[in-house]
Amino acid sequence: MIRPFDIQDFVARFHRNGNAQSFYACSFTYKGHKLQAVLFGGHEVMTHGYCAVLSDDVNQQWHGNELEPAIRVLIDKLGDEAFSGDATGSGQ
């Protein structure tokens, strides 16, 4: 099980996508790998099971279903910061 404290340098931004599905765009480090994730679903209603994890290395395969629970916890911890200019959780 991947836990939130296993993920480092976490940044997230919420993107309202007009009439289409809204999503969170995330960037983080996990086990030394710089990764990005897209999680679909709005702030009020998160759509679990809709997480894509991407790496710069196309030979690396990351399973969104393994990282999604920890990422969702980190998004919740950011709260309103994910909707503002500072979504790093640093407050700076």
PyMOL Python script that loads the backbone (N, CA, C, O; Angstrom):
from pymol import cmd

cmd.read_pdbstr("""\
ATOM      1  N   MET A   1       0.838  -1.174   0.000  1.00  0.00           N
ATOM      2  CA  MET A   1       0.000   0.000   0.000  1.00  0.00           C
ATOM      3  C   MET A   1       0.886   1.242   0.000  1.00  0.00           C
ATOM      4  O   MET A   1       1.800   1.365   0.816  1.00  0.00           O
ATOM      5  N   ILE A   2       0.608   2.158  -0.920  1.00  0.00           N
ATOM      6  CA  ILE A   2       1.344   3.414  -0.996  1.00  0.00           C
ATOM      7  C   ILE A   2       0.655   4.413  -0.074  1.00  0.00           C
ATOM      8  O   ILE A   2      -0.552   4.639  -0.169  1.00  0.00           O
ATOM      9  N   ARG A   3       1.439   5.005   0.818  1.00  0.00           N
ATOM     10  CA  ARG A   3       0.887   5.952   1.788  1.00  0.00           C
ATOM     11  C   ARG A   3       1.258   7.378   1.392  1.00  0.00           C
ATOM     12  O   ARG A   3       2.247   7.591   0.691  1.00  0.00           O
ATOM     13  N   PRO A   4       0.473   8.350   1.837  1.00  0.00           N
ATOM     14  CA  PRO A   4       0.751   9.747   1.448  1.00  0.00           C
ATOM     15  C   PRO A   4       2.173  10.196   1.754  1.00  0.00           C
ATOM     16  O   PRO A   4       2.752  10.958   0.979  1.00  0.00           O
ATOM     17  N   PHE A   5       2.755   9.739   2.874  1.00  0.00           N
ATOM     18  CA  PHE A   5       4.110  10.196   3.190  1.00  0.00           C
ATOM     19  C   PHE A   5       5.168   9.542   2.305  1.00  0.00           C
ATOM     20  O   PHE A   5       6.338   9.917   2.380  1.00  0.00           O
ATOM     21  N   ASP A   6       4.787   8.569   1.466  1.00  0.00           N
ATOM     22  CA  ASP A   6       5.708   7.992   0.488  1.00  0.00           C
ATOM     23  C   ASP A   6       5.895   8.912  -0.722  1.00  0.00           C
ATOM     24  O   ASP A   6       6.844   8.759  -1.490  1.00  0.00           O
ATOM     25  N   ILE A   7       4.984   9.860  -0.879  1.00  0.00           N
ATOM     26  CA  ILE A   7       4.996  10.786  -2.014  1.00  0.00           C
ATOM     27  C   ILE A   7       5.612  12.102  -1.563  1.00  0.00           C
ATOM     28  O   ILE A   7       5.241  12.652  -0.526  1.00  0.00           O
ATOM     29  N   GLN A   8       6.556  12.599  -2.353  1.00  0.00           N
ATOM     30  CA  GLN A   8       7.266  13.832  -2.009  1.00  0.00           C
ATOM     31  C   GLN A   8       7.026  14.898  -3.072  1.00  0.00           C
ATOM     32  O   GLN A   8       6.585  14.599  -4.181  1.00  0.00           O
ATOM     33  N   ASP A   9       7.325  16.155  -2.712  1.00  0.00           N
ATOM     34  CA  ASP A   9       7.252  17.295  -3.649  1.00  0.00           C
ATOM     35  C   ASP A   9       5.891  17.378  -4.345  1.00  0.00           C
ATOM     36  O   ASP A   9       5.821  17.647  -5.544  1.00  0.00           O
ATOM     37  N   PHE A  10       4.831  17.152  -3.607  1.00  0.00           N
ATOM     38  CA  PHE A  10       3.489  17.083  -4.187  1.00  0.00           C
ATOM     39  C   PHE A  10       2.930  18.481  -4.488  1.00  0.00           C
ATOM     40  O   PHE A  10       2.932  19.371  -3.638  1.00  0.00           O
ATOM     41  N   VAL A  11       2.453  18.639  -5.723  1.00  0.00           N
ATOM     42  CA  VAL A  11       1.807  19.864  -6.177  1.00  0.00           C
ATOM     43  C   VAL A  11       0.551  19.448  -6.934  1.00  0.00           C
ATOM     44  O   VAL A  11       0.578  18.478  -7.692  1.00  0.00           O
ATOM     45  N   ALA A  12      -0.553  20.178  -6.735  1.00  0.00           N
ATOM     46  CA  ALA A  12      -1.798  19.852  -7.446  1.00  0.00           C
ATOM     47  C   ALA A  12      -2.536  21.125  -7.810  1.00  0.00           C
ATOM     48  O   ALA A  12      -2.513  22.106  -7.066  1.00  0.00           O
ATOM     49  N   ARG A  13      -3.186  21.099  -8.951  1.00  0.00           N
ATOM     50  CA  ARG A  13      -4.042  22.195  -9.398  1.00  0.00           C
ATOM     51  C   ARG A  13      -5.355  21.592  -9.897  1.00  0.00           C
ATOM     52  O   ARG A  13      -5.373  20.559 -10.567  1.00  0.00           O
ATOM     53  N   PHE A  14      -6.433  22.257  -9.557  1.00  0.00           N
ATOM     54  CA  PHE A  14      -7.748  21.840 -10.039  1.00  0.00           C
ATOM     55  C   PHE A  14      -8.055  22.606 -11.319  1.00  0.00           C
ATOM     56  O   PHE A  14      -7.810  23.809 -11.404  1.00  0.00           O
ATOM     57  N   HIS A  15      -8.591  21.905 -12.312  1.00  0.00           N
ATOM     58  CA  HIS A  15      -8.961  22.518 -13.585  1.00  0.00           C
ATOM     59  C   HIS A  15     -10.430  22.245 -13.868  1.00  0.00           C
ATOM     60  O   HIS A  15     -10.839  21.106 -14.094  1.00  0.00           O
ATOM     61  N   ARG A  16     -11.216  23.321 -13.849  1.00  0.00           N
ATOM     62  CA  ARG A  16     -12.626  23.195 -14.230  1.00  0.00           C
ATOM     63  C   ARG A  16     -12.641  23.218 -15.744  1.00  0.00           C
ATOM     64  O   ARG A  16     -12.084  24.128 -16.358  1.00  0.00           O
ATOM     65  N   ASN A  17     -13.257  22.251 -16.336  1.00  0.00           N
ATOM     66  CA  ASN A  17     -13.155  22.036 -17.774  1.00  0.00           C
ATOM     67  C   ASN A  17     -14.472  22.340 -18.480  1.00  0.00           C
ATOM     68  O   ASN A  17     -14.928  21.552 -19.309  1.00  0.00           O
ATOM     69  N   GLY A  18     -15.080  23.471 -18.159  1.00  0.00           N
ATOM     70  CA  GLY A  18     -16.325  23.861 -18.829  1.00  0.00           C
ATOM     71  C   GLY A  18     -17.395  22.802 -18.663  1.00  0.00           C
ATOM     72  O   GLY A  18     -17.712  22.401 -17.543  1.00  0.00           O
ATOM     73  N   ASN A  19     -17.951  22.352 -19.767  1.00  0.00           N
ATOM     74  CA  ASN A  19     -18.992  21.327 -19.743  1.00  0.00           C
ATOM     75  C   ASN A  19     -18.427  19.911 -19.686  1.00  0.00           C
ATOM     76  O   ASN A  19     -19.174  18.948 -19.511  1.00  0.00           O
ATOM     77  N   ALA A  20     -17.123  19.784 -19.833  1.00  0.00           N
ATOM     78  CA  ALA A  20     -16.489  18.460 -19.807  1.00  0.00           C
ATOM     79  C   ALA A  20     -16.087  18.100 -18.369  1.00  0.00           C
ATOM     80  O   ALA A  20     -16.330  18.871 -17.441  1.00  0.00           O
ATOM     81  N   GLN A  21     -15.488  16.960 -18.200  1.00  0.00           N
ATOM     82  CA  GLN A  21     -15.074  16.464 -16.884  1.00  0.00           C
ATOM     83  C   GLN A  21     -13.957  17.320 -16.308  1.00  0.00           C
ATOM     84  O   GLN A  21     -12.952  17.558 -16.980  1.00  0.00           O
ATOM     85  N   SER A  22     -14.117  17.787 -15.073  1.00  0.00           N
ATOM     86  CA  SER A  22     -13.063  18.528 -14.383  1.00  0.00           C
ATOM     87  C   SER A  22     -12.015  17.546 -13.872  1.00  0.00           C
ATOM     88  O   SER A  22     -12.281  16.351 -13.738  1.00  0.00           O
ATOM     89  N   PHE A  23     -10.810  18.069 -13.584  1.00  0.00           N
ATOM     90  CA  PHE A  23      -9.738  17.168 -13.161  1.00  0.00           C
ATOM     91  C   PHE A  23      -8.709  17.901 -12.319  1.00  0.00           C
ATOM     92  O   PHE A  23      -8.652  19.130 -12.310  1.00  0.00           O
ATOM     93  N   TYR A  24      -7.897  17.124 -11.611  1.00  0.00           N
ATOM     94  CA  TYR A  24      -6.731  17.620 -10.895  1.00  0.00           C
ATOM     95  C   TYR A  24      -5.495  17.217 -11.680  1.00  0.00           C
ATOM     96  O   TYR A  24      -5.370  16.066 -12.099  1.00  0.00           O
ATOM     97  N   ALA A  25      -4.579  18.160 -11.882  1.00  0.00           N
ATOM     98  CA  ALA A  25      -3.280  17.866 -12.475  1.00  0.00           C
ATOM     99  C   ALA A  25      -2.263  17.906 -11.328  1.00  0.00           C
ATOM    100  O   ALA A  25      -2.176  18.896 -10.602  1.00  0.00           O
ATOM    101  N   CYS A  26      -1.509  16.837 -11.175  1.00  0.00           N
ATOM    102  CA  CYS A  26      -0.584  16.710 -10.044  1.00  0.00           C
ATOM    103  C   CYS A  26       0.822  16.402 -10.540  1.00  0.00           C
ATOM    104  O   CYS A  26       1.014  15.801 -11.597  1.00  0.00           O
ATOM    105  N   SER A  27       1.786  16.826  -9.757  1.00  0.00           N
ATOM    106  CA  SER A  27       3.185  16.508 -10.007  1.00  0.00           C
ATOM    107  C   SER A  27       3.791  16.106  -8.667  1.00  0.00           C
ATOM    108  O   SER A  27       3.495  16.716  -7.640  1.00  0.00           O
ATOM    109  N   PHE A  28       4.643  15.077  -8.678  1.00  0.00           N
ATOM    110  CA  PHE A  28       5.215  14.584  -7.427  1.00  0.00           C
ATOM    111  C   PHE A  28       6.388  13.670  -7.706  1.00  0.00           C
ATOM    112  O   PHE A  28       6.659  13.302  -8.849  1.00  0.00           O
ATOM    113  N   THR A  29       7.083  13.309  -6.629  1.00  0.00           N
ATOM    114  CA  THR A  29       8.189  12.362  -6.705  1.00  0.00           C
ATOM    115  C   THR A  29       7.805  11.128  -5.894  1.00  0.00           C
ATOM    116  O   THR A  29       7.318  11.229  -4.767  1.00  0.00           O
ATOM    117  N   TYR A  30       8.033   9.973  -6.489  1.00  0.00           N
ATOM    118  CA  TYR A  30       7.772   8.708  -5.798  1.00  0.00           C
ATOM    119  C   TYR A  30       8.918   7.753  -6.107  1.00  0.00           C
ATOM    120  O   TYR A  30       9.190   7.440  -7.266  1.00  0.00           O
ATOM    121  N   LYS A  31       9.582   7.296  -5.054  1.00  0.00           N
ATOM    122  CA  LYS A  31      10.739   6.397  -5.188  1.00  0.00           C
ATOM    123  C   LYS A  31      11.785   6.959  -6.149  1.00  0.00           C
ATOM    124  O   LYS A  31      12.372   6.231  -6.949  1.00  0.00           O
ATOM    125  N   GLY A  32      12.006   8.277  -6.050  1.00  0.00           N
ATOM    126  CA  GLY A  32      13.017   8.926  -6.874  1.00  0.00           C
ATOM    127  C   GLY A  32      12.587   9.240  -8.297  1.00  0.00           C
ATOM    128  O   GLY A  32      13.377   9.793  -9.062  1.00  0.00           O
ATOM    129  N   HIS A  33      11.369   8.905  -8.673  1.00  0.00           N
ATOM    130  CA  HIS A  33      10.867   9.157 -10.022  1.00  0.00           C
ATOM    131  C   HIS A  33       9.956  10.372 -10.016  1.00  0.00           C
ATOM    132  O   HIS A  33       9.056  10.474  -9.183  1.00  0.00           O
ATOM    133  N   LYS A  34      10.188  11.296 -10.948  1.00  0.00           N
ATOM    134  CA  LYS A  34       9.307  12.445 -11.125  1.00  0.00           C
ATOM    135  C   LYS A  34       8.107  11.981 -11.947  1.00  0.00           C
ATOM    136  O   LYS A  34       8.258  11.497 -13.069  1.00  0.00           O
ATOM    137  N   LEU A  35       6.920  12.134 -11.377  1.00  0.00           N
ATOM    138  CA  LEU A  35       5.708  11.646 -12.020  1.00  0.00           C
ATOM    139  C   LEU A  35       4.654  12.743 -12.077  1.00  0.00           C
ATOM    140  O   LEU A  35       4.711  13.723 -11.335  1.00  0.00           O
ATOM    141  N   GLN A  36       3.699  12.558 -12.966  1.00  0.00           N
ATOM    142  CA  GLN A  36       2.539  13.416 -13.055  1.00  0.00           C
ATOM    143  C   GLN A  36       1.310  12.526 -12.992  1.00  0.00           C
ATOM    144  O   GLN A  36       1.343  11.360 -13.387  1.00  0.00           O
ATOM    145  N   ALA A  37       0.227  13.099 -12.488  1.00  0.00           N
ATOM    146  CA  ALA A  37      -1.026  12.344 -12.439  1.00  0.00           C
ATOM    147  C   ALA A  37      -2.169  13.258 -12.833  1.00  0.00           C
ATOM    148  O   ALA A  37      -2.148  14.461 -12.574  1.00  0.00           O
ATOM    149  N   VAL A  38      -3.162  12.664 -13.461  1.00  0.00           N
ATOM    150  CA  VAL A  38      -4.423  13.341 -13.759  1.00  0.00           C
ATOM    151  C   VAL A  38      -5.503  12.541 -13.061  1.00  0.00           C
ATOM    152  O   VAL A  38      -5.666  11.347 -13.310  1.00  0.00           O
ATOM    153  N   LEU A  39      -6.247  13.215 -12.176  1.00  0.00           N
ATOM    154  CA  LEU A  39      -7.341  12.582 -11.442  1.00  0.00           C
ATOM    155  C   LEU A  39      -8.622  13.296 -11.812  1.00  0.00           C
ATOM    156  O   LEU A  39      -8.742  14.507 -11.624  1.00  0.00           O
ATOM    157  N   PHE A  40      -9.564  12.560 -12.331  1.00  0.00           N
ATOM    158  CA  PHE A  40     -10.815  13.156 -12.769  1.00  0.00           C
ATOM    159  C   PHE A  40     -11.815  13.213 -11.626  1.00  0.00           C
ATOM    160  O   PHE A  40     -11.852  12.340 -10.759  1.00  0.00           O
ATOM    161  N   GLY A  41     -12.618  14.255 -11.648  1.00  0.00           N
ATOM    162  CA  GLY A  41     -13.645  14.465 -10.638  1.00  0.00           C
ATOM    163  C   GLY A  41     -13.461  15.815  -9.984  1.00  0.00           C
ATOM    164  O   GLY A  41     -12.340  16.299  -9.828  1.00  0.00           O
ATOM    165  N   GLY A  42     -14.568  16.416  -9.606  1.00  0.00           N
ATOM    166  CA  GLY A  42     -14.540  17.735  -8.997  1.00  0.00           C
ATOM    167  C   GLY A  42     -14.198  17.687  -7.526  1.00  0.00           C
ATOM    168  O   GLY A  42     -14.021  16.614  -6.949  1.00  0.00           O
ATOM    169  N   HIS A  43     -14.108  18.862  -6.925  1.00  0.00           N
ATOM    170  CA  HIS A  43     -13.750  18.993  -5.508  1.00  0.00           C
ATOM    171  C   HIS A  43     -14.815  18.361  -4.622  1.00  0.00           C
ATOM    172  O   HIS A  43     -14.491  17.686  -3.645  1.00  0.00           O
ATOM    173  N   GLU A  44     -16.080  18.577  -4.955  1.00  0.00           N
ATOM    174  CA  GLU A  44     -17.157  18.042  -4.128  1.00  0.00           C
ATOM    175  C   GLU A  44     -17.367  16.544  -4.351  1.00  0.00           C
ATOM    176  O   GLU A  44     -17.656  15.799  -3.415  1.00  0.00           O
ATOM    177  N   VAL A  45     -17.218  16.124  -5.583  1.00  0.00           N
ATOM    178  CA  VAL A  45     -17.448  14.712  -5.921  1.00  0.00           C
ATOM    179  C   VAL A  45     -16.229  14.182  -6.656  1.00  0.00           C
ATOM    180  O   VAL A  45     -16.045  14.457  -7.842  1.00  0.00           O
ATOM    181  N   MET A  46     -15.404  13.430  -5.963  1.00  0.00           N
ATOM    182  CA  MET A  46     -14.239  12.835  -6.617  1.00  0.00           C
ATOM    183  C   MET A  46     -14.656  11.511  -7.248  1.00  0.00           C
ATOM    184  O   MET A  46     -15.357  10.706  -6.634  1.00  0.00           O
ATOM    185  N   THR A  47     -14.218  11.305  -8.467  1.00  0.00           N
ATOM    186  CA  THR A  47     -14.550  10.103  -9.209  1.00  0.00           C
ATOM    187  C   THR A  47     -13.420   9.098  -9.023  1.00  0.00           C
ATOM    188  O   THR A  47     -12.429   9.136  -9.752  1.00  0.00           O
ATOM    189  N   HIS A  48     -13.562   8.211  -8.066  1.00  0.00           N
ATOM    190  CA  HIS A  48     -12.508   7.238  -7.794  1.00  0.00           C
ATOM    191  C   HIS A  48     -12.404   6.241  -8.943  1.00  0.00           C
ATOM    192  O   HIS A  48     -13.402   5.867  -9.559  1.00  0.00           O
ATOM    193  N   GLY A  49     -11.187   5.827  -9.211  1.00  0.00           N
ATOM    194  CA  GLY A  49     -10.952   4.887 -10.294  1.00  0.00           C
ATOM    195  C   GLY A  49     -10.597   5.560 -11.603  1.00  0.00           C
ATOM    196  O   GLY A  49     -10.425   4.889 -12.620  1.00  0.00           O
ATOM    197  N   TYR A  50     -10.485   6.879 -11.588  1.00  0.00           N
ATOM    198  CA  TYR A  50     -10.135   7.616 -12.793  1.00  0.00           C
ATOM    199  C   TYR A  50      -8.849   8.390 -12.548  1.00  0.00           C
ATOM    200  O   TYR A  50      -8.856   9.614 -12.415  1.00  0.00           O
ATOM    201  N   CYS A  51      -7.750   7.657 -12.493  1.00  0.00           N
ATOM    202  CA  CYS A  51      -6.442   8.250 -12.223  1.00  0.00           C
ATOM    203  C   CYS A  51      -5.437   7.710 -13.238  1.00  0.00           C
ATOM    204  O   CYS A  51      -5.282   6.498 -13.391  1.00  0.00           O
ATOM    205  N   ALA A  52      -4.764   8.619 -13.921  1.00  0.00           N
ATOM    206  CA  ALA A  52      -3.697   8.234 -14.844  1.00  0.00           C
ATOM    207  C   ALA A  52      -2.387   8.790 -14.298  1.00  0.00           C
ATOM    208  O   ALA A  52      -2.307   9.970 -13.959  1.00  0.00           O
ATOM    209  N   VAL A  53      -1.367   7.951 -14.213  1.00  0.00           N
ATOM    210  CA  VAL A  53      -0.050   8.371 -13.739  1.00  0.00           C
ATOM    211  C   VAL A  53       0.910   8.301 -14.918  1.00  0.00           C
ATOM    212  O   VAL A  53       0.977   7.296 -15.625  1.00  0.00           O
ATOM    213  N   LEU A  54       1.652   9.387 -15.116  1.00  0.00           N
ATOM    214  CA  LEU A  54       2.537   9.515 -16.266  1.00  0.00           C
ATOM    215  C   LEU A  54       3.960   9.761 -15.818  1.00  0.00           C
ATOM    216  O   LEU A  54       4.206  10.374 -14.780  1.00  0.00           O
ATOM    217  N   SER A  55       4.901   9.269 -16.623  1.00  0.00           N
ATOM    218  CA  SER A  55       6.324   9.462 -16.375  1.00  0.00           C
ATOM    219  C   SER A  55       6.970   9.955 -17.658  1.00  0.00           C
ATOM    220  O   SER A  55       6.461   9.703 -18.751  1.00  0.00           O
ATOM    221  N   ASP A  56       8.090  10.658 -17.531  1.00  0.00           N
ATOM    222  CA  ASP A  56       8.830  11.072 -18.716  1.00  0.00           C
ATOM    223  C   ASP A  56       9.416   9.867 -19.451  1.00  0.00           C
ATOM    224  O   ASP A  56       9.663   9.926 -20.655  1.00  0.00           O
ATOM    225  N   ASP A  57       9.635   8.792 -18.729  1.00  0.00           N
ATOM    226  CA  ASP A  57      10.184   7.562 -19.299  1.00  0.00           C
ATOM    227  C   ASP A  57       9.021   6.666 -19.718  1.00  0.00           C
ATOM    228  O   ASP A  57       8.328   6.105 -18.869  1.00  0.00           O
ATOM    229  N   VAL A  58       8.808   6.533 -21.030  1.00  0.00           N
ATOM    230  CA  VAL A  58       7.673   5.751 -21.518  1.00  0.00           C
ATOM    231  C   VAL A  58       7.808   4.258 -21.199  1.00  0.00           C
ATOM    232  O   VAL A  58       6.836   3.512 -21.320  1.00  0.00           O
ATOM    233  N   ASN A  59       8.994   3.821 -20.797  1.00  0.00           N
ATOM    234  CA  ASN A  59       9.181   2.417 -20.431  1.00  0.00           C
ATOM    235  C   ASN A  59       8.773   2.131 -18.990  1.00  0.00           C
ATOM    236  O   ASN A  59       8.673   0.972 -18.589  1.00  0.00           O
ATOM    237  N   GLN A  60       8.536   3.188 -18.212  1.00  0.00           N
ATOM    238  CA  GLN A  60       8.088   3.022 -16.833  1.00  0.00           C
ATOM    239  C   GLN A  60       6.574   2.933 -16.817  1.00  0.00           C
ATOM    240  O   GLN A  60       5.895   3.778 -17.400  1.00  0.00           O
ATOM    241  N   GLN A  61       6.049   1.935 -16.164  1.00  0.00           N
ATOM    242  CA  GLN A  61       4.601   1.788 -16.045  1.00  0.00           C
ATOM    243  C   GLN A  61       4.198   1.989 -14.593  1.00  0.00           C
ATOM    244  O   GLN A  61       4.690   1.305 -13.696  1.00  0.00           O
ATOM    245  N   TRP A  62       3.302   2.932 -14.378  1.00  0.00           N
ATOM    246  CA  TRP A  62       2.795   3.238 -13.048  1.00  0.00           C
ATOM    247  C   TRP A  62       1.296   3.017 -13.057  1.00  0.00           C
ATOM    248  O   TRP A  62       0.598   3.477 -13.960  1.00  0.00           O
ATOM    249  N   HIS A  63       0.812   2.326 -12.069  1.00  0.00           N
ATOM    250  CA  HIS A  63      -0.612   2.016 -12.001  1.00  0.00           C
ATOM    251  C   HIS A  63      -1.329   3.068 -11.162  1.00  0.00           C
ATOM    252  O   HIS A  63      -1.062   3.220  -9.970  1.00  0.00           O
ATOM    253  N   GLY A  64      -2.240   3.788 -11.803  1.00  0.00           N
ATOM    254  CA  GLY A  64      -2.981   4.829 -11.116  1.00  0.00           C
ATOM    255  C   GLY A  64      -3.758   4.320  -9.922  1.00  0.00           C
ATOM    256  O   GLY A  64      -3.888   5.017  -8.916  1.00  0.00           O
ATOM    257  N   ASN A  65      -4.279   3.100 -10.030  1.00  0.00           N
ATOM    258  CA  ASN A  65      -5.083   2.560  -8.922  1.00  0.00           C
ATOM    259  C   ASN A  65      -4.242   2.311  -7.673  1.00  0.00           C
ATOM    260  O   ASN A  65      -4.788   2.248  -6.571  1.00  0.00           O
ATOM    261  N   GLU A  66      -2.930   2.169  -7.822  1.00  0.00           N
ATOM    262  CA  GLU A  66      -2.059   1.977  -6.663  1.00  0.00           C
ATOM    263  C   GLU A  66      -1.716   3.315  -5.988  1.00  0.00           C
ATOM    264  O   GLU A  66      -1.571   3.372  -4.767  1.00  0.00           O
ATOM    265  N   LEU A  67      -1.589   4.379  -6.772  1.00  0.00           N
ATOM    266  CA  LEU A  67      -1.215   5.685  -6.241  1.00  0.00           C
ATOM    267  C   LEU A  67      -2.416   6.558  -5.894  1.00  0.00           C
ATOM    268  O   LEU A  67      -2.295   7.470  -5.075  1.00  0.00           O
ATOM    269  N   GLU A  68      -3.553   6.299  -6.493  1.00  0.00           N
ATOM    270  CA  GLU A  68      -4.719   7.174  -6.337  1.00  0.00           C
ATOM    271  C   GLU A  68      -5.124   7.442  -4.889  1.00  0.00           C
ATOM    272  O   GLU A  68      -5.329   8.606  -4.547  1.00  0.00           O
ATOM    273  N   PRO A  69      -5.253   6.438  -4.014  1.00  0.00           N
ATOM    274  CA  PRO A  69      -5.684   6.746  -2.642  1.00  0.00           C
ATOM    275  C   PRO A  69      -4.768   7.740  -1.922  1.00  0.00           C
ATOM    276  O   PRO A  69      -5.258   8.643  -1.244  1.00  0.00           O
ATOM    277  N   ALA A  70      -3.466   7.590  -2.058  1.00  0.00           N
ATOM    278  CA  ALA A  70      -2.526   8.508  -1.413  1.00  0.00           C
ATOM    279  C   ALA A  70      -2.609   9.897  -2.033  1.00  0.00           C
ATOM    280  O   ALA A  70      -2.535  10.899  -1.323  1.00  0.00           O
ATOM    281  N   ILE A  71      -2.762   9.962  -3.344  1.00  0.00           N
ATOM    282  CA  ILE A  71      -2.868  11.258  -4.017  1.00  0.00           C
ATOM    283  C   ILE A  71      -4.137  11.978  -3.573  1.00  0.00           C
ATOM    284  O   ILE A  71      -4.110  13.186  -3.335  1.00  0.00           O
ATOM    285  N   ARG A  72      -5.233  11.260  -3.460  1.00  0.00           N
ATOM    286  CA  ARG A  72      -6.499  11.882  -3.024  1.00  0.00           C
ATOM    287  C   ARG A  72      -6.373  12.440  -1.602  1.00  0.00           C
ATOM    288  O   ARG A  72      -6.912  13.507  -1.310  1.00  0.00           O
ATOM    289  N   VAL A  73      -5.670  11.733  -0.721  1.00  0.00           N
ATOM    290  CA  VAL A  73      -5.450  12.237   0.639  1.00  0.00           C
ATOM    291  C   VAL A  73      -4.653  13.538   0.583  1.00  0.00           C
ATOM    292  O   VAL A  73      -4.977  14.492   1.290  1.00  0.00           O
ATOM    293  N   LEU A  74      -3.617  13.584  -0.248  1.00  0.00           N
ATOM    294  CA  LEU A  74      -2.799  14.788  -0.352  1.00  0.00           C
ATOM    295  C   LEU A  74      -3.591  15.959  -0.946  1.00  0.00           C
ATOM    296  O   LEU A  74      -3.409  17.101  -0.526  1.00  0.00           O
ATOM    297  N   ILE A  75      -4.459  15.686  -1.907  1.00  0.00           N
ATOM    298  CA  ILE A  75      -5.322  16.739  -2.451  1.00  0.00           C
ATOM    299  C   ILE A  75      -6.241  17.272  -1.359  1.00  0.00           C
ATOM    300  O   ILE A  75      -6.421  18.484  -1.238  1.00  0.00           O
ATOM    301  N   ASP A  76      -6.821  16.381  -0.568  1.00  0.00           N
ATOM    302  CA  ASP A  76      -7.681  16.817   0.537  1.00  0.00           C
ATOM    303  C   ASP A  76      -6.913  17.687   1.526  1.00  0.00           C
ATOM    304  O   ASP A  76      -7.452  18.669   2.036  1.00  0.00           O
ATOM    305  N   LYS A  77      -5.655  17.334   1.801  1.00  0.00           N
ATOM    306  CA  LYS A  77      -4.844  18.124   2.731  1.00  0.00           C
ATOM    307  C   LYS A  77      -4.556  19.516   2.179  1.00  0.00           C
ATOM    308  O   LYS A  77      -4.465  20.480   2.939  1.00  0.00           O
ATOM    309  N   LEU A  78      -4.411  19.623   0.856  1.00  0.00           N
ATOM    310  CA  LEU A  78      -4.188  20.938   0.263  1.00  0.00           C
ATOM    311  C   LEU A  78      -5.427  21.816   0.398  1.00  0.00           C
ATOM    312  O   LEU A  78      -5.314  23.035   0.526  1.00  0.00           O
ATOM    313  N   GLY A  79      -6.593  21.209   0.370  1.00  0.00           N
ATOM    314  CA  GLY A  79      -7.841  21.962   0.495  1.00  0.00           C
ATOM    315  C   GLY A  79      -7.965  23.017  -0.582  1.00  0.00           C
ATOM    316  O   GLY A  79      -7.789  22.737  -1.768  1.00  0.00           O
ATOM    317  N   ASP A  80      -8.270  24.236  -0.157  1.00  0.00           N
ATOM    318  CA  ASP A  80      -8.498  25.334  -1.098  1.00  0.00           C
ATOM    319  C   ASP A  80      -7.235  25.752  -1.846  1.00  0.00           C
ATOM    320  O   ASP A  80      -7.328  26.440  -2.862  1.00  0.00           O
ATOM    321  N   GLU A  81      -6.067  25.354  -1.370  1.00  0.00           N
ATOM    322  CA  GLU A  81      -4.828  25.705  -2.067  1.00  0.00           C
ATOM    323  C   GLU A  81      -4.795  25.121  -3.473  1.00  0.00           C
ATOM    324  O   GLU A  81      -4.168  25.697  -4.362  1.00  0.00           O
ATOM    325  N   ALA A  82      -5.460  23.982  -3.690  1.00  0.00           N
ATOM    326  CA  ALA A  82      -5.475  23.369  -5.014  1.00  0.00           C
ATOM    327  C   ALA A  82      -6.222  24.237  -6.021  1.00  0.00           C
ATOM    328  O   ALA A  82      -6.102  24.040  -7.231  1.00  0.00           O
ATOM    329  N   PHE A  83      -7.000  25.205  -5.514  1.00  0.00           N
ATOM    330  CA  PHE A  83      -7.768  26.090  -6.390  1.00  0.00           C
ATOM    331  C   PHE A  83      -7.126  27.464  -6.522  1.00  0.00           C
ATOM    332  O   PHE A  83      -7.603  28.301  -7.288  1.00  0.00           O
ATOM    333  N   SER A  84      -6.035  27.703  -5.772  1.00  0.00           N
ATOM    334  CA  SER A  84      -5.409  29.021  -5.760  1.00  0.00           C
ATOM    335  C   SER A  84      -4.070  28.977  -6.485  1.00  0.00           C
ATOM    336  O   SER A  84      -3.725  27.984  -7.126  1.00  0.00           O
ATOM    337  N   GLY A  85      -3.331  30.064  -6.372  1.00  0.00           N
ATOM    338  CA  GLY A  85      -2.028  30.154  -7.014  1.00  0.00           C
ATOM    339  C   GLY A  85      -0.955  29.327  -6.331  1.00  0.00           C
ATOM    340  O   GLY A  85       0.074  29.037  -6.942  1.00  0.00           O
ATOM    341  N   ASP A  86      -1.168  28.935  -5.069  1.00  0.00           N
ATOM    342  CA  ASP A  86      -0.160  28.164  -4.343  1.00  0.00           C
ATOM    343  C   ASP A  86      -0.738  26.805  -3.972  1.00  0.00           C
ATOM    344  O   ASP A  86      -1.466  26.679  -2.987  1.00  0.00           O
ATOM    345  N   ALA A  87      -0.413  25.804  -4.755  1.00  0.00           N
ATOM    346  CA  ALA A  87      -0.927  24.470  -4.502  1.00  0.00           C
ATOM    347  C   ALA A  87       0.187  23.525  -4.069  1.00  0.00           C
ATOM    348  O   ALA A  87       0.094  22.316  -4.284  1.00  0.00           O
ATOM    349  N   THR A  88       1.223  24.061  -3.470  1.00  0.00           N
ATOM    350  CA  THR A  88       2.344  23.232  -3.047  1.00  0.00           C
ATOM    351  C   THR A  88       2.211  22.788  -1.612  1.00  0.00           C
ATOM    352  O   THR A  88       2.925  21.890  -1.166  1.00  0.00           O
ATOM    353  N   GLY A  89       1.292  23.415  -0.875  1.00  0.00           N
ATOM    354  CA  GLY A  89       1.164  23.102   0.531  1.00  0.00           C
ATOM    355  C   GLY A  89       2.196  23.818   1.375  1.00  0.00           C
ATOM    356  O   GLY A  89       2.267  23.610   2.586  1.00  0.00           O
ATOM    357  N   SER A  90       3.003  24.667   0.738  1.00  0.00           N
ATOM    358  CA  SER A  90       4.064  25.372   1.453  1.00  0.00           C
ATOM    359  C   SER A  90       3.578  26.675   2.051  1.00  0.00           C
ATOM    360  O   SER A  90       4.139  27.146   3.041  1.00  0.00           O
ATOM    361  N   GLY A  91       2.541  27.270   1.468  1.00  0.00           N
ATOM    362  CA  GLY A  91       2.037  28.544   1.955  1.00  0.00           C
ATOM    363  C   GLY A  91       2.933  29.720   1.626  1.00  0.00           C
ATOM    364  O   GLY A  91       2.717  30.824   2.127  1.00  0.00           O
ATOM    365  N   GLN A  92       3.931  29.501   0.793  1.00  0.00           N
ATOM    366  CA  GLN A  92       4.852  30.585   0.438  1.00  0.00           C
ATOM    367  C   GLN A  92       4.499  31.160  -0.903  1.00  0.00           C
ATOM    368  O   GLN A  92       5.162  32.084  -1.373  1.00  0.00           O
TER     369      GLN A  92
END
""", "prot")
cmd.dss("prot")
cmd.show_as("cartoon", "prot")
cmd.util.cbc("prot")
cmd.orient("prot")
